[in-house]
Amino acid sequence: MTNWRAVIIGFLVATVLSVVGVVVPGIGQLVAVLFGGFVAGYLAGGGLASGFWHGLLAGAFGGLVGGTLIALIVAISGWAAGPIGGLFSGVAGLGILFVALAISFVMALESAIAGAVGGVLNPNPRR
């Protein structure tokens, strides 16, 4: 059973560290996803498979939410240039969304591996 509390906390950790990673060089967004996945796996506990699953969900959720927000901002901002600008920004927004989906896949895998490590370090599930 999925521990959504662990997934949301892992997502929030990754989000906060990603914001800090923009300001402080060296941390980076991919390292932030590692920490978020680890936290999700550790909080969920239950061993390797449970940690992998919860880290995967935290990383995928972060990538999808971030990518969707960026794609929407680009798509909506084009309407300032009129209907033609709206059409072009809508197409650009879809392209950004597809790239974000690919990036979220990579982030989810990285987060899942870190979550598996966290799940192994905490074999007892927390509720």
Secondary structure, 3 states (H helix, E strand, C coil): CCCHHHHHHHHHHHHHHHHHHHHCCCCHHHHHHHHHHHHHHHHHCCCHHHHHHHHHHHHHHHHHHHHHHHHHHHHHHHHHHHHHHHHHHHHHHHHHHHHHHHHHHHHHHHHHHHHHHHHHHCCCCCC
